[in-house]
Amino acid sequence: MLMAIKGVNTFSSWAENINILCGKTVSKQSVFERLTKRTVVFTKQLLAHQLMQWYKPPVASNLLKAFT
């Protein structure tokens, strides 16, 4: 999320954010080596799931039904 706000999406920024979030130092090369097709698919699914959690359609309410 931090990278999206900053508009920075590099392997170096990924490594830096992993260090901040997990307290583990990793290199940009190790981040690159771990990004596989499975990782991309998982990340897309995770993002889609999170977006659906944030956007929950309004529940239909019968509160004002008598006025229609």
Secondary structure, DSSP 4 states (H G I P E B T S, - for coil): -HHHHHT---HHHHHHHHHHHHS----HHHHHHH--HHHHHHHHHHHHHHHHHH--PPPP--TTGGG-
